[in-house]
């Protein structure tokens, strides 16, 4: 029996701990983590005079590169952890074709809006690499009542899904989340959704 790779999709709204969890899961699994914002940051470094904000000219090229990398790795039989917001409307149409050659498992990161807001404010202040991601614009939109951190619309794919609260560590634990991914990666059987 030929097994197919697993695509572990780490999703959630801004400030929910997606990137940190994705890197930790990839380390535990021993596979690559493909991070959408890291791809965009690499594009920003190669784009003199880049300015973030509305109508960002790098958003669609980043999307294309992100899914292009995922497709190449999955077609080569590589299990991958992929991290991005993965809001349903924009991301589901790009994920659905990957079900042809990968088992998809979704991990939804959640945390209360107040914690997410504090994380966004902290990284906007402390991380020079976040300038490409309009954290300051997001904070201004939240303050003006133009955006809510509770407005995230999760992926609606019919695949095993695990919700992980990242408020204080991980619940369920990193070990349990890794087991959720490994269950499908090792035997090809569907993992249990929670």
C-alpha positions as a printed Julia matrix, in Angstrom:
194×3 Matrix{Float64}:
   0.0    0.0    0.0
   1.37   3.4   -0.97
   0.96   6.07   1.65
   0.53   9.72   0.86
   2.02  12.63   2.78
   0.15  14.65   5.35
  -0.41  18.37   5.1
  -0.84  19.75   8.61
  -2.58  23.1    8.16
  -2.05  25.44  11.12
  -4.69  28.14  10.92
  -6.28  30.88  12.99
  -6.72  34.6   13.29
  -3.96  37.15  13.93
  -2.16  36.72  17.24
  -3.43  33.21  17.92
   0.04  31.64  18.05
   0.01  29.94  14.64
   3.63  30.51  13.65
   5.07  29.43  16.99
   2.95  26.27  17.02
   3.76  25.47  13.37
   7.51  25.65  14.01
   7.2   23.51  17.14
   5.09  20.89  15.34
   7.52  20.72  12.42
  10.41  20.3   14.87
   8.59  17.48  16.68
   7.61  15.76  13.43
  10.98  16.31  11.74
   9.44  17.85   8.63
   9.47  21.3    6.99
   7.36  24.21   8.18
   6.2   26.42   5.32
   5.15  29.78   6.74
   3.24  32.21   4.52
   4.51  35.35   6.29
   8.12  34.16   6.04
   7.73  33.74   2.28
   6.28  37.25   2.07
   9.11  38.67   4.17
  11.59  37.12   1.74
   9.76  38.83  -1.12
   9.83  42.15   0.73
  13.61  41.87   1.09
  13.86  41.61  -2.71
  11.47  44.53  -3.37
  13.13  47.94  -2.9
  10.75  50.64  -1.68
   8.06  48.17  -0.6
   5.18  49.68   1.41
   2.61  47.5    3.21
  -1.05  48.4    3.44
  -4.21  48.21   1.36
  -3.8   46.81  -2.13
  -0.48  45.21  -1.18
   1.17  44.18  -4.47
   2.9   41.19  -2.82
  -0.2   39.49  -1.42
  -1.09  37.45  -4.51
   2.51  36.59  -5.47
   2.99  35.38  -1.89
  -0.13  33.24  -2.13
   1.08  31.72  -5.41
   4.56  30.99  -4.04
   3.17  29.51  -0.81
   0.87  27.05  -2.57
   3.48  26.35  -5.25
   5.98  25.26  -2.59
   3.35  23.14  -0.82
   2.39  21.41  -4.08
   6.01  20.6   -5.0
   6.76  19.13  -1.57
   3.53  17.15  -1.29
   3.88  15.72  -4.81
   7.38  14.62  -3.81
   5.87  12.72  -0.86
   6.97  15.13   1.87
   4.79  15.61   4.96
   4.57  19.35   5.63
   3.34  21.75   8.3
   1.85  24.81   6.59
   0.97  27.99   8.49
  -1.17  30.9    7.38
  -4.43  32.51   8.46
  -6.38  30.19   6.13
  -9.64  32.13   6.24
 -12.2   30.06   4.38
 -13.13  32.25   1.38
  -9.6   32.88   0.1
  -7.79  29.74   1.2
 -10.18  26.8    0.81
 -10.13  26.97  -3.04
  -6.33  26.68  -2.89
  -6.34  23.83  -0.38
  -8.99  21.65  -2.06
  -6.76  20.63  -5.02
  -4.08  19.45  -2.56
  -6.43  16.72  -1.3
  -5.58  14.8   -4.5
  -2.11  13.97  -3.19
  -2.1   14.69   0.55
  -4.06  13.9    3.67
  -5.04  17.25   5.15
  -5.32  17.76   8.88
  -6.38  21.18  10.17
  -5.2   22.64  13.45
  -7.2   25.74  14.45
  -5.4   28.01  16.89
  -7.59  30.01  19.23
  -7.06  32.45  22.07
  -9.19  35.22  23.6
  -9.17  38.49  21.62
  -7.42  40.37  24.44
  -4.46  37.97  24.36
  -4.3   38.07  20.55
  -4.34  41.88  20.65
  -1.46  41.96  23.15
   0.57  39.57  21.0
   0.0   41.67  17.87
   0.98  44.87  19.71
   4.12  43.21  21.11
   5.33  41.89  17.76
   4.52  45.2   16.0
   6.77  46.96  18.49
   9.56  44.4   18.79
   9.95  42.64  15.45
  11.55  44.44  12.52
  10.55  41.5   10.33
   6.85  42.22  10.85
   6.81  45.47   8.86
   5.59  43.56   5.79
   2.51  42.35   7.6
   0.73  45.6    8.53
   0.42  44.88  12.26
   0.21  48.63  12.97
  -2.59  48.99  10.4
  -4.44  46.08  12.02
  -4.13  47.62  15.47
  -5.45  50.94  14.14
  -8.41  49.2   12.47
  -9.22  47.41  15.73
  -9.02  50.66  17.71
 -11.3   52.4   15.18
 -13.84  49.58  15.38
 -13.24  48.66  11.72
 -11.98  45.15  12.5
 -12.66  42.56  15.19
 -10.28  39.8   16.16
 -13.39  37.63  16.62
 -14.31  37.92  12.92
 -12.08  35.04  11.74
 -13.9   32.52   9.49
 -12.18  29.1    9.73
 -11.66  26.68   6.85
 -14.75  24.6    6.09
 -13.01  21.57   4.57
 -14.43  18.18   5.57
 -11.18  16.91   7.07
 -10.1   15.95  10.59
  -9.74  19.15  12.59
  -8.27  19.85  16.01
  -8.78  23.12  17.9
  -5.81  24.15  20.03
  -6.1   26.88  22.66
  -2.77  28.74  22.75
  -3.62  31.08  25.64
  -1.25  29.48  28.15
   0.84  26.81  26.46
  -1.2   24.43  24.32
  -4.47  22.68  25.08
  -4.5   19.96  23.9
  -0.78  19.58  24.43
   1.93  19.74  21.78
   2.35  15.98  22.18
  -1.37  15.35  21.58
  -1.4   17.7   18.59
   1.64  15.93  17.12
  -0.13  12.58  17.67
  -3.17  13.92  15.82
  -0.97  14.59  12.79
   1.1   11.4   13.1
  -2.0    9.18  13.24
  -2.63   9.9    9.58
   1.01  10.21   8.52
   1.94   6.72   9.72
  -0.9    4.49   8.66
  -2.92   6.47   6.13
  -6.08   6.07   8.19
  -8.3    9.03   8.97
  -7.47  10.76  12.21
 -10.25  11.44  14.66
 -11.64  14.96  14.49
 -12.15  16.87  17.74
